[in-house]
Amino acid sequence: MTPRPTLLLLALATLISTPAFAGKEDDARRYFNRGLELVESGAYEAGIEQFELAYQAVPHPVVLYNIARAYTDAGEYEAAIRYFELYLASDPPDVAEVNQLVDALEARMASSAPAVSPSTPTPSAPKAGGGTATAEELAELRRHAQELADLAERLAEREEAAAQAPVQTPVDTGPVQTTVSDPPPPLDVAPAGPTVDPYQRVVVTASRFGQDPLDSPSAITLITRDDIELSAANSIPELLQQVPGVDVMQLTAGQHDLSIRGFNRRLSNKVLVLIDGRSTYLDFLGATFWAAFPVQLEEIERIEVIRGPGSAVYGANAVTGVINVITRTPGEGKQSVAFDAGTPGYARASGVATGRAGPTAWRLSAGLQKHGSWAQQTIVPSDDPSVQPFLDDENPLGLDVLRANARVDRTLGEDAAVSLSAGLMQGTSEFYNIGALPEFGLEMRHHYVRADALAGNLHVWGFWNSYSGRTGPWLAFEGERSLDSTFDNEVVDAEFEAPTQFDTGPVHHTLNAGGGWRYKYIRFGFLEGGADTPYVENHYQAFVNEQATWGRVGGVASLRIDAHPLIPLTQTISPRLALLVRAAKATSIRATAGSAYRAPTAIESYMGFALPTTVDGIYIEDKGNRELSPERIGTLELGIHDESTAYHVADAVVYVARVTDLIGLADVTTGIYPFDPNEVGIQIGETGWINETAVATAYGAEGEVEVFPADGVDLFGNVALRQTRETDDGTSLIDRSSSELMLNAGGSVRTPWRTDLTLEGHYLTAQDWRLRTFDPDTLELVDIPAHLDARFLMSGRVAVRPIPEEDLEFAFVAWNPLAGSFPFREHPEGQILTSRWIGQVAWRF
């Protein structure tokens, strides 16, 4: 068998990123399934037309194979051979079997054809793996290329004709008879052919291997490439607002805080965010700075959102969910250049280049993004020495970043491949800090390097993450103690896993096991010893995930253990059990129980910081606690997932979650201390981080549906209901800092007139926050109530492609256009969000 570089690159991509299911794929899936039904009923000509439409929407070699088999069954052997040859050109794994089938077809044609003079031989069809192509084979390939061009022209004519008529839902008119009156006798060779569904949904995040969402033990939502291209969002968090149960707060133009199923806060730290499986959080904070991502929106293939605990396979910080941003496989898609400009002070530019040369595929991207502050701070004269802004600009932007990213994949023989990727980000932003600290500025540099190796079913990878820079108050005043600090967070992570499939009698198993090591190096001025004192930690982990299927019944058992330098091993054990039942072929019911934990951050463990008070020169010493227990969540959920038609996808879930050992600040222990010249003040007490005794119990239900009623039309709607009750020392109260009702709805239309329309809306009920701060008189922690009214965020986008090739696109985006009449904040201390009006131009070639 010949080497299969294309398939190996795809195998590596399955572990790093897998094929997605998007708007155009929705159409292709309908065409393909309709084609299968027609061919099975004997309507070969009509079935082939549906296959051709599927291939036009999203090309895939398996479609070519099915066209060839349909022609074979119809007795059109010459056409069948042509499409088998096109299928073989993709270098599939069943080369030998398909070549045998082609030989059998040629033999049957030869036996039924008139004798041919030896002086005029007929060139044979080229076979895969035949070495250097002959002149006859090259001529044959040119003929195939012309056939593809003719096919594309025929499909384009069909599309143009369809554009003159209104878009309608396909109607089943019954079997269409082919011109073949009797089926031909069966061939001696009957290969099974490819078993992969070319347009099947695939998710990797729930179990760390590719699987159908119907087999996922967790509630999962996909944001596809089509969703991203059609959306009015300009960042990943804004895309995530359409996911049920996901609460996104935008405090500044450069700060998004996100939670799943409640527990959101400034610098939120209970959701694990990954890029192609690589962690992105800052270890000393536990928070994710979304603006620091080095990837462009244009290079994202899809985003997988797991709602519910994920520590059983991902370890610490996957408390309420996991978000995996999966980039496109190198060599796929077109080159692209995009420019955006609008208000308030908004600009974005990006470029993505990709290609393939033999066994090597590559992708490069670069871009910049600028966003003015939603609310300008007090304008300070540049000659006023009493005020020291974090940035030198008189009107600094809320976000100003540069990004670059690169990846190269290469196959090494038949069952091995390697991948190397690297990226960087540099820029500034503003953010609201935790507790009593004021609004801060951030000047950050982020770099990463990653290497992957695939050999058979063994996947080994490692990466280096680096976050460095400085931070401090957005505005500082003369005479105040400086809160500016530098930081350096270095991480080296190495992991391996080996997913394996096997059978024991009637039971099919997919077993995935692995382990890893994580090295952390942290320097930060807010830690004990200051910015010159490094903190080093070594972490180790091992996990196993077993999924067994017996007929319609399946089960999942997962377990992960982490060795943390400050936490007992028994407190890091994270199990998950799930039972899945296929109520129908495309309907599954799941029951899942699991637990997860969040490890204390470096701030919580090693802090040594003089916390300012409302009185000048008076501060409270804030100390870390190395004896903290991890925050722990236990969840039970029952869900149903349905894809019983090609026109919809639906999911519903009910759950209960219990959270214990939440980490927070303790009341101040007062004392009398002398004046400290280093801190320019007097310490009046100290506080530290503790595990709170309150227990939070959340009850919720989520439902979502995607509908694809006609070609080019995608609609979605979802709802999340949630209530969280806190119990402490016999008292109980309802935490309303998260909305108890969240509604999302929207849709997009890809018209035949090269115009796309998108409209989305997000509604959240009122929130009542309890902002914790120190009482200046008693130095006790008190809750300051803060109310946020219900809010509705709407966005829309209109895109036009003026030329038939559709490579050039102009678009207009209206984000939060109702802000003038209905202004709102998404956090009590965040900035009021105004409207964003943006013009866009993109060129794909």
N, C-alpha and C positions, 0 to 999 in steps of 0.2 A: 504494500500500500504506500502511496506517496505521502510526503509530509503534508501536514494540514496547518499552515501558519495562520490562516484566517480563523479557523475554529479554535486554535490554541489561544489566540488573542481574545476571542470571545469567551473562552473558558476563564482566562485571567480576569476579564471584565466582569464575569459572573460573581467572582469573589470580591472585586473592588467596586464594580458597578454592573448592573444587569439591564437587559432591554426593558423599556417602559411601555406603558399602555396609555396612549394619549388620544386627543380628539380625532385626528386623522386615523389613528389605529381603531377607534370605535367604528368608523365607516368601513375600514378594511376588514374588520372582524365580521361585520354583518355580511359583506359581500362574500367573504370566504366561506362562512357557514352556510349561506344560501347556495353557494356553488356546490358544496358537499351534498346538500339535500337534493339538488337537481340532478347531479351526476348519479347519485344512488338510486334515484327513481328512473334513470335511463334517459333523462333530458340532457344529453351531453353538450349540445351546442349552447343552450341557455346557461348551463353550468360553467362552461368555459368562459362565457362573457362575464359572469360574476367573478370568476378568478382573475380575469384581466383587469376588472375594475379594482379588485383588491390590490393587485400588483401596482396599479397606477397610484393608488392612495399611499401605500407603503410597500416598496419592493422587498421581497423576501424569496430566497431560493426555493423554499418548500412550496410556494405557490406555483413556481415553474414546474416542479415535480408533479403536482396535482393536475396541472394542465396537460402534461405529457401522458399521465395515466388515463385522463379522460379521453384524449385522442386515441390511446391504445384500445380502450374499451369500445370506442366508436368505430374501430377499424381503420382510422386515418393514420396509418403507420408512418408515413413520411413526415407529417406534422408532429407526430409523437416523438420521432427521433430528434427532430430539431429542438424541441423543448427539453428532452433529456440531455442533449448536448449543452444547452444553456444552463441547465441545472448542474451538470458536471463541471462547468467552468467555475462554479463557486467552491470547488474542491471539497465536496461533502464527505462525511465519514463512510458512506456506503458506496464508494466509487466502484469497487469490484462488482457488487451486486447489480448496480445500474448498468455497468458495461456489459454484463451478461444479458441483461434485458435488451439492450440496444442490439447486441449480436443476434439475439433471437428474432427481433423485429426485422433486421436486415435479411436474415435467412428466410423468413416468411415472405418478405417482399421479393427476394430473388427467386423463390420457388414458384411464385405466381406471375413473375414478369417474363416477357419474351426474351429469347436468347440474345445476348449482346456480342457483337464481334470482338474478338480479342484485340483488334487494333484500336478500339475505342474504349479503354477501361473506364469504369466509374470510380472516382476517388472515394475512398472509405472515410467514414466519419472519424474525426480525431478522438482519441481516448485519453482520459486523464492519466497522468503519470507516464506518458510515452516519451519523455525526453525532449530533444530539440524539435521544434515544429518544422515540417517539410513545407515546400512551396504550395503543395495541394492543401495541406492543413491550414496554412495561412489564408489561402483563398476561401476555404470553408469558413474560417472565423470571420473574414470580412463579410461573407454572405449572412452569417448570423447577426453581425452588427447591423447590417442593412435591415434584417427582419425585425430587430428590436426598434430601429428607427421607424419602420413602417407601423409597428404596433403602437409606438408612442403617438404617431400621427393619427392613427385610427382612433385611439383613445381621446386625443385632443379634440378631434372632430365630434366625437360623441359628447364630450364635456361641453363643447360650444353649443351643440344642439340642445343639450339639457338646460343651458343657461337661458334659452328662450322660453322655457316653460317654468311654472312655479315649482318650488321644491316640494316633493310629496314623499310620504312614507311608502316604501315599497310594499306592494300588495301581492299576496300569494295568489297567483292565477292558476295554480295547479301545474302538473308536469308539462313541459314543452317537449314535443316529440322531435327527435333528431332525424336526419335524413337516412340513417342506417335502419333498414327494416328489420334485420335480424342481427343479434350480436355475433361477433366473430368467435370462432372457437378459442378456448383458452390457450395461452402460451405455456410452453413447458417450464419456463422460468417465471416465478411469481414472487419477486422480492417484497419484503414487508414495507420497505420505503421508510422515510423519516417519520418518526413518531412525535416530533415536537409540534406543538400548535404554534404557528408563526406569530399569532397575535394574542397569545395567552398572557395574562397578567403574571408578573413575577415580583416577589418581594424577598429581600434578604435580611432585613433588620430584625425581624421577630425571633429568628432562630439561628442567625449567622450562616444560613445557606439559602439558596434559591428555592422558593416554594410558591405554590398557588395561594392567593389570599384565603381561599376556602379551607386551606389546611393550616392557617396561621393560628397559634394559640392566643393571640392578642388582638385587640381592636386596632385596626390599622387604616390609615387614610393616605392616599397617594395624591401628590400634586405633580402633574405630568409636564412634559416639555411644552405641549400645546397650551396648558393652563398658564405657564410662565410667559410664553410669547404673546398671548392674548390679554393678559392681565394689565390693569392700570397700576399695579404695585411697582415700586422701585427698589425694594429690598426684600430679603428673605422673610423677615418677620411680618411684613405686610402681606406676603403671600400666605403665611400661616394663619392669618385671621379668618380664612374661610374654613378652617378645620374645626369640627365640633369639639367643644370642651377646651379649646386652646384660648387662653386669655393673653392678649398682647397689649402692653402699655408702652406708649411712646412718650417719654418724659422730655426729651430734647430731640433735635434732628439726628443726633448721633447715638442716642441711647434708647434701645428697645429692651424691655424686660418681659419675659414670657414664662408662663406656667401652663401646666396641663391639669385640669380638674382641681383648680384652686391653688391656694398658698402662694400667690404672686406677691412680690415685694420689690423694692429697689435692689438692684444687683441680685436678681433672682438666681437661685443655685440648686433647684431641685429637678431640672430637666437636663439630661445628657445630650449634648449636641455634637454630632460627628460630621466630618466631610470625608466621604469614601471610607468610613470606618475609623478615621483618625480623630481623636478627641481635640476639642478646640477651647476648652475652658482654661482660665487662668488659675493655676493651682493655689495661689495664695489667697484668692477671693472665692473660688468655686463658681464664679459668674462667667458668662459668655458675652464678649463684646462682638456683636454681629458685624459691626463696621470693620472689624479687623480681618474678616475673611478675605483671602487673596483671590478668590474665584469671581468671575463675572457671571451675571445672570444668564448670559447667552451660552455658557458652557455647561449649564446644569441640565442633566438628563431628567431627573425627577427628585422629589423629596418624599421620603417615607416617614410617616409620623406614627409611632407606637404609643397608644394611650394606655397607661398602666405601668406597673413596676417592670424594670428591665434589668435589675441587678443580677438575676439568675444567670445571665450570659454576659453582662457588661460590667458588673461590679458597682463600685461606689458611684453615687451621684445620679444614677438612673432611677430616681425615686418615683416620680409621677409619670415618667415617659421618656422616650428616646426619639430624637429627630436626626435622621441621616440624610445629608445632602449628597446626592450621588451625581458625579459629573459624567459627561459624555465619554464614550470610549474613543480614544484617539483613532483618527482615520474615518470616523463617521460624520456625516453632515457636511455642510458647506462652510466656506470661509465667510466671515461676517464683519461688518463695520457698522457701528451705531453711534448716533449723537443725539442727546437730549438737552433741552434748555427750557427754562421757565421760571416760575416764582415758587417760593420766595428765595431768590438767589440760587436757583437750582441749575446744575449742569452735570452732565455725565457723558463720558465717551468710552467706548470699548472696542476692542478688536480681537477676533478669534481666528486663528489659522490652524488647519489640520490637514493631515495627509498620510499616505501609506506608500512604502517602497518595499515590496517583497514582504519579508517577515517582520519588518519594522513599521510601526505606526507612531505618529506623534501629534501633539496638540500644544499650541502656544496661545497665550492670551495676555492682554494688558489693558489697563483702563484707569480712569480717574473719576471721582465723584465729589461734588461740592453741594452743600445745602446750607442756606442761611438759617439763622436761629429762628425758631417759631416766635420767640419773644425776645427782643433786644434788651440787654441790660442797660442800666443808666449810662448814658453817653458821658464819658469822662474826658475832659480836655487833655490833649497829649502832653501839655506842659504842667499838669497838676502832679507834683511829686508825692502827694499824700496817698495816691491810689496806684497800686501796682497790678495791672491786669495780667492774667496768666499768659496771654499772647500779646505780642507787640502791636498787632493791628488795632485800629480804633474801632472797627466794626468787624470783629472776627466771625468766621463762619461757624455754624454749629457742627459742621462735618466737612472735612477737607482731606481726602485720602487718595493715594496712588496704589495701584495693585498690579501684580504680574504673577503668572502661573505657567507651568510647563510640565508636560508628561510625555514619556517615551515608553512604548511597549515593544517587546521583541520576543519571538518564539525561538526556542533552542531545541530543534528536533521535533519528534511527534508528540511528546507528553511533557514538555517543559517550556516555561516562558518566564521572562523577567520584566519588571516595570520600574522605572525611576521617575520620580516627580519632585518638584520643588516650587516654592512660591514665596512671595514677599508682599508686605503691605507697609506703608509708611504714611502717617498723617496725624491730624489733630481732631479732637471732638470735645464736647462738653457733656457732663453727666452729673446726676444728683447722687451724692454719696449716702451711706447708711447713717441712721441715728441722727445725732445733733450736728453732724458735719454739714457744711454748706455746699452749694453747687461747686463742682470741681471742673478743672480742665484736664485733658489727657493728651499727651504727646507720645505716640507709640510707634515702635518698629516691631514688626512681626516677620519671622522667617521660619520656613520649615523645609526639610528634606526627607523624602520617604523612598524606601526601596522594597519591592515585593519580589518573591520568587515562588514559582509554581512548578512542582514536579509530581506528576500523577495527581493524587488527591491531597498531597501535602502542600499547604500554603504557609510560607514564612514571610514575615514582613517586620519592618522597623521604621521608626521615624524620629526626627529631632524637631522639637518645637522650641521657639525662642520668642519671648515677649520682653521687650525692654523699653525704657523711656523715663518720663517724669510725669508727676501729677501734683496738683495743688489747687487751692481755691481759684475760682474763675476771676474773682476780684479780691485782692488783699489790700489792707489799709496800713498806713505807716504806724509803727508802734506795736502792731500785733505780732504775736509770736508766729514765726513762719511755719506753715503746715506743708510746704513744698517737700517733695521727696522723689528720689529716683527709685527705680525698681528693675529687677532682672529675674526673669522666670525661665529657666531652662529645663526641658524635659527630654529624656531619651527613653523610648518605649520599644520593646522587642516582643513579638508574639508569634505563636504558631498555632495552627489548627489543621485537622485532617478529617473532613467530612467523608463518611463511608456509607454505602448502601449495601444491604444484604437481605436475604430472606431466611426465615426459619419456618418451614412449612408454609402455611397460608399467610403468615405475617410478614409484611415488608417493613424493614427498619432503615432509618436514616440516623446514623450516629455521628455526632460531631463533638470532638474533644480537643482541648488545647490548653495552653498556658502562656505565661508571659512574665516580664520584668519591667518595672517602670522606675526610672531614676529621676529625682526632683532636686533642682538646685534653685534656691530662692534667696534673693536679697531685697529688702524693702525697709524704708525708713520708719514705718509704723510698727515694725517688729522689735522685740527686745534686742538691744545692742545696736540698733540703727542700721542704716543702709550698708555699713561696712561689715556687718556680721552675716555670713551666709548660713543658711539652713539646708541640710542635705538629708534626703530620705530615700530609702530603697523599698520598693513594694514588689510583691510577688503574687501571682494569681494562677488558679487552675479552674477549668470549668468542663462540664459535660452536658450535652443536650441530646436526648434520645427521643425520636419520634417513631412510633410504631403504628402501622395501619393494618387492620384486618377487615377486609370487605368495606363496609360503610362506617366502621368504628375505628377511631384513632385515639392515641394517647400521647402526651408529651410529658417528659420528666426532665427537669433542668436543675443543675446545682452548680454554684460557684462559691469558692472560698478565696479570700484575699488575706495575705499576710501584710499587715500594716504596722509600722514601727510603734505606734501609740495605742493601738486598739487590740484587745484580746482576740484571738482567732475565732473564738466562739461567737463574737459579736459581728463577724463579717460573713457568716454563712447565709447564703441567699438561695432558697429553693423555689421551684415553680412546678405545679402540676396542672395538667389540662386534659379534659376529655372532649373529643370532637366526634360528632355524629353527622354523617351525610344523610339528611332527611330526604334529599333528592339528589340528582346528579350534580346540580349546580346550587344547592342550598345546604349550608352546614350550620349546626348548632354547637356552641362551645361553652364549656364551664371551666373557669380558670381560677386558681388560687395561688398566690405568690406573695413574697415579701421582698423588700429592697431597703437600702440604707444610704444615708449621706454621711460621709466621713467628715470630721471637723476640718476646716481649712487652716492654713498657716496663720491667718489673722486670728482665728479662734483659739489656736493652740499656743502661738508664740508671741502674741501681741504685747508690746510695751510702748504705750502711746499716751501722751498727755492730752486728754480730751478737753477742749475748751468749753467754758460755760458762758452764760450770758453776761457775766461780770468780768471786765477786763482784768487780766493778771491773775485770775483764779482758774485752776484747772483740776481735773480729776484724772488720776492715773488709771488707765485701762489696761489690764493684764490678761494674757492668755491663760488657758487652762489645759494642761497636758493630760488631765484625767477625764476629759469629756467622753461620754458614750456617743456613738453615732446616732443620728436621727433615724428612726425606723418606721416603715409603713408596711401594713399587711392589707391585702386586697382580695376580695371575692367578687367575681363578676360572671354574668351569664349573658351570652350574646348570640345573635343569629346573623349570618351573612348570606346574601342571595344574589346570584347572577343567572337566574333561570331563563332570561331572555337576552338577546343581543342588544336590547334597547334600554337596559337599566342595570344599575348596581346599587344594592341597598344593604345597610347594616344597622343593627340596633343593639343596645347593650344597657344593662342595669348593673350597678356596682355599689359596694360599700367598702370604704377604706378607713383604717384606724391608724393614726399617726401618734407616735410617742417620742419622748426625749427630744423635743424641739429645742434648739440651741438659741439662747438669748442672753441679754445682759442682766446681771444681778443688781439689786439695790446697792447704793454706795455705802461703804463702811467709812465713817468719818474719822478724822484724826487731825492732829496739829503737826504741821511740817514747816521747816524753815524755807525761806526764799531760795529758789533754785535759779541761779543766773543762766544756766543752760536753757531752761524753759521760759525764762523771763516771767516768772510767776510763782505763786504759792499753791502748793497742793493742799486741798482740803479733804481729800478722801480718795478711796480707790474702789474700783469695780472690776468685774471680770465676767467671763462667759460661763454660763451654767446650763445644765439640762433642766428645762422647765418641767414642772410636775403636771401641767395641764395635758389632757388627752383630747385630741381632735378626731372626731368621727364624721366622715363625709358620706352622704348618700346622693346618688345621682343616676341619671338616665340620659342616654344620647341616642339620637337617630339621625341617619343621613341617607340621602338618595341622590344618585346621579341618573339623569334620563337623557337618552339620545334618540329623540323621536323621529328625526329625519337626517339625511346627509347634511353635515355641516352645522348641525344644531346640537349644542350641549347645554343642559340645564342642571343645576344642583340646588339642594336645599338641605339644611340640617338644623337640629335643635339640641341644646344641652340644658338640662335641669340639674341643679345641684344645691344642696344645703349642708353646711358644715357647723357642727355643734361642738363647743369646747366645754369640757368638764374638769373642774379643779376643786378639790377639797370640799365636795358636796354641792358646789354651785355650778350652774350650767347657763351658758348663753350661746346665741347663734352668731357666728362670725359672718358678717355681711360685707367684708372687704372685697369679696368676689361676687359678681352678679349671679343671682339665682336662676336667671333665664338668659340664654344667649341664642340668638337666631341669625343664621346666615343664609342668603339666597342670592342667586345670580345665574347668568347664562351668557353664552356667546354664540354668534351666528357667523359662519364663514359663507358669505353669499357667492353665487356664481359670477358676480360682477366684480370680483377681485377687491371686495370690501368686507372687512371684519368689524363686527359690533360686539362690545362687551359691556355688561352692566352688573354691578355687585352691590349688595347692601349688608351691613352688619349692625345688629341691634343688641344692646346690653341693658339690662335693668339697672336701677339705682344701686349705689354702693355706699356703705357706711364704714369708714376706716377708723381704726384706733392707732393713732401715731404715737409711738412710745418715745418719751423723752424724760429728762430728769427735772423734777421740781426744784427750782432754784432755792427755795426756802428749806425744804425737808430733805432734799437730795434723794428722794425716793423716785422710782420709776412710776410714771403716771401715763395714762392713755388720754390723748387729746383727740376728741371726736372730730371727724372731717367727713362731710357728705358730698357725694358726687351724684348729680342727676342722671337719669337714664340718657343714653346717647345713641345716636344713629350715624353711622359712617357710610357714605355712599361713594362709589367711584365708577367711572366710565371711560371707555376708550373706543375711538373710531380709527381704523387703519385702512388706507387705500393703497393699492399697487397699480400704478397707472399704465404699466406696460405689460403685454401678455406674458412675458417670461417670469413676471412676478418677483424679480430679484430686488427691485427697488420699492421700498415701502415708506409712506408718510403716515404719521399718526398724530392724534391729538388726545391728551389725557386730562380728565377733570377728576381730581382726587379731593374728597371732602368739599364739594361745591356748596353745601348748605351751611358752611361754617359762619358766614356773615349773619345768618338769621339764628342759628343754633350753635353758638360756640361751646366748646367743652374741653375739659382736661381728661386725661386717662389715668392720672394719679393726682391726689390732692396737692402735692408739691411740684408737680410737673408743669410744663408750659402749656398755654392754651394753643390748641392745634388750629391753624388757619387753613385756607384752601391752597391747593397746588394745581397750577395750570401749566401744562408742559407740552411742547411740540417735540416730535421725534422723527428721525429719519434713519433708516436702516438699509443696508445693501448686503445681500447674500449672493455669493458667487462661487 
